Amino acid sequence: MVVLLVPVVFGLMGFAVDLGRMYSARNDLKNAANSMAQAAAAQLAGTAVSIENATVAGQYAVSNANGRGNLYDFGGLQIGETTGSLNSEAPTLNFFDTAASALGTEGATGGEGGATTAKHVRVTVRGEAPLVFWRFLSLAQEGKLNLVAEAVAGVSAPLCQACGIEPMAVQAVNLEDTVDFGFLPGSRYTLGYLCNGGPNPGALANTVQRVPYVLLNKFNESAQLLAEENTQLYRIGAMGMPANTDANFSCVRYNAEETIWVNAAPLNCNQNRVNTQITTFLCGLAARFDNTTVPAACNAVAETDTILSAATVDSDLADVEDYTAYAGNRRRVITVPIVDTASTATMIVQGFRQFLLEPNANDTTLNVNDANGRVAALYLGSVMPVRAGRFDGCTLTTGPGKVVLHQ
């Protein structure tokens, strides 16, 4: 009995070892595909260089140049390279306008997406897993097995709650227009801080009109780091609302009531100035154009060096008329809540839209000293995914989403 069972036991052991190693290698390839798909999808921002940037970002996930690339077979093999006996192919990335097309859903219309329209990516990763015991079988005498892993990622449905965005509550131009709220895609607007009475400040040069905005109250008085009010405003301007376990400090929700930042109340228009808090916020926005210089207006803000060291400058500072020609890293793209009215009373969030900040005329940065808190911005609509948020709990049909894995 023992003699008869020996080959059976060894056969089962070999089956378990090779099968376990095969599944381990396939999971590694799947993790790599997931990482690549998510990294690539985050770069799909509706510009002519989106697919190029997405491809580069996806390849970073399997590049071991920094020692952190995705590997497989117990971390011993690099994806896209060969050991002489085992091979893995360089991953392929394909881009699509719709999730159905990317998933290959039966009946889906449309093929691969263009650079300015692609919102989803499918990644295919192939590699070979080594075999130890199965190579004695006639079907596996080469001692290896071909493995394939796929992942599809893309932009989700419009977010009901957007996190990490800019708390600039921009007043809708036309509330009856639920798609663009009266804004015209591709047109420049002056976003100017709300003031009381008259005369209303004029629009900046080369913009179609002035639209009022206010800062939403996201001051976190219990913050452990960067607790000072103006420091928080500087940081929010430079990098958006920071992550927090309390969504009230890091997120804005559709159809929710919001109030103005307490110490950023509007002044009378004839005073021709804004509170220090608005100037500080503009200094933070300017860090997206230049992270080496603190404007003189914000020299007194604490911890600016710490904030600037973490802030990234946009790689394209040119004055852009056609967004598809923008080639930057999206640091100048801001996602803001659109409200029914910019007010010192309660405001209702109507949705979220995106603008591209433009430099001041004949300059490469913003004018943080603008007496009316004005910035020029190109209206984009909903062109790129935001960092985080929730898309459950509402029925929005238009607005920015976030990157999600579909498969």
Number of C-alpha atoms within 10 A of each C-alpha: 5 8 7 8 10 11 11 12 12 12 14 13 13 16 16 13 15 20 16 12 18 21 14 16 23 23 15 20 28 22 20 27 30 26 23 32 34 26 24 32 32 26 26 30 27 22 24 18 18 27 27 15 22 25 22 15 20 28 21 19 23 22 16 14 8 7 7 11 18 21 21 23 21 10 11 9 20 19 27 16 13 14 10 6 10 16 19 22 15 15 20 16 22 17 29 22 22 22 22 16 21 27 19 13 10 8 8 13 11 12 13 16 19 16 22 19 20 24 31 32 36 28 25 22 25 21 28 24 23 20 21 15 20 21 16 12 10 8 10 14 14 14 18 20 17 14 17 15 19 21 25 25 29 31 26 19 19 24 28 23 22 28 26 22 25 25 28 24 27 25 24 25 19 12 16 10 11 15 15 23 20 13 20 15 15 18 17 26 26 23 25 25 30 28 26 14 10 10 12 16 17 12 18 19 13 12 15 13 17 21 19 22 28 28 27 21 17 23 21 17 11 9 11 8 9 20 14 17 18 22 23 28 28 30 27 25 25 28 23 20 22 15 13 14 7 9 16 15 18 24 22 28 24 20 16 15 13 22 18 22 17 13 14 20 20 19 17 16 18 13 13 15 19 22 16 14 22 28 26 28 24 27 29 31 28 26 28 25 25 21 20 12 14 18 18 10 14 22 12 13 18 17 16 19 14 11 21 22 10 12 20 17 21 19 15 16 21 15 18 19 13 12 20 16 13 22 18 18 16 18 21 24 22 23 26 20 26 26 29 21 21 26 22 18 10 15 21 19 22 21 29 28 24 25 24 23 28 24 21 16 14 7 12 16 20 23 20 24 19 15 16 24 25 28 23 26 23 25 22 24 22 22 21 26 24 21 13 18 22 18 18 12 11 14 11 16 11 17 21 24 26 22 26 18 17 19 12
